[in-house]
Amino acid sequence: MQVATDKPAYVAGDKPRLILSVVNKSTVPCIRDLNAAGQELLIFDAAGGRLWSSNDCYPESSNDTRTLAAGQKVDYTVIWSGKVSEPTCTAPRPLLGPGTYAVQAVQGGIQSAPGQIVLQ
């Protein structure tokens, strides 16, 4: 699994496109539960503080168990508002300012290597 953005940098206030990719790296088909409730994209500050989660304010669920062929890749895209969030989604949600932030994907309890998102 991996996480990416559609551009190398964004202007603070943009709505970046975050992409969670699930890849069957084996040489045989595998069955994978790709339910939306098991997918999460997260943004962290440089110190590792959690700033945002795709599951905080708009949790989703779906029934998406499928067989992935050897080498098959499935992409899921989330448009991030550029705002912070927390699990109850009741705190103020200011826009993040310029900086370099870590972005990470989780799918079915498996975490991706961290990537980065740059706001200018």
Backbone hydrogen bonds, N-H to C=O, Kabsch-Sander energy under -0.5 kcal/mol:
donor,donor_aa,acceptor,acceptor_aa,energy
2,Q,21,S,-2.2
4,A,19,I,-2.0
6,D,17,R,-1.3
10,Y,118,V,-2.4
14,D,11,V,-2.9
18,L,16,P,-0.6
18,L,78,V,-3.2
19,I,4,A,-3.1
20,L,18,L,-0.5
20,L,76,Y,-3.0
21,S,2,Q,-2.9
21,S,19,I,-0.6
22,V,74,V,-2.8
24,N,72,Q,-2.5
25,K,23,V,-1.1
30,C,68,L,-2.1
32,R,66,R,-3.0
34,L,32,R,-0.8
34,L,64,D,-2.9
38,G,35,N,-1.7
39,Q,36,A,-1.5
40,E,106,V,-2.7
42,L,104,Q,-2.9
43,I,52,W,-2.2
44,F,102,A,-2.7
45,D,49,G,-2.4
48,G,45,D,-2.0
51,L,43,I,-3.1
52,W,43,I,-1.5
54,S,41,L,-2.4
56,D,53,S,-1.3
57,C,53,S,-0.5
64,D,62,S,-0.7
66,R,32,R,-2.3
66,R,64,D,-0.5
68,L,30,C,-3.3
68,L,66,R,-0.6
69,A,67,T,-0.5
71,G,24,N,-2.0
71,G,26,S,-0.5
72,Q,69,A,-2.5
74,V,22,V,-2.7
76,Y,20,L,-2.6
78,V,18,L,-2.7
80,W,16,P,-2.8
80,W,78,V,-0.7
84,V,94,P,-2.2
85,S,51,L,-2.8
89,C,86,E,-1.7
96,L,82,G,-3.0
99,G,119,L,-2.6
101,Y,99,G,-0.5
101,Y,117,I,-3.0
102,A,44,F,-2.0
103,V,115,G,-1.7
104,Q,42,L,-2.3
106,V,40,E,-2.8
107,Q,110,I,-2.4
108,G,38,G,-2.2
110,I,107,Q,-1.8
112,S,105,A,-2.9
113,A,1,M,-0.5
115,G,103,V,-3.2
117,I,101,Y,-2.7
119,L,99,G,-3.2
119,L,117,I,-0.5
120,Q,10,Y,-3.4
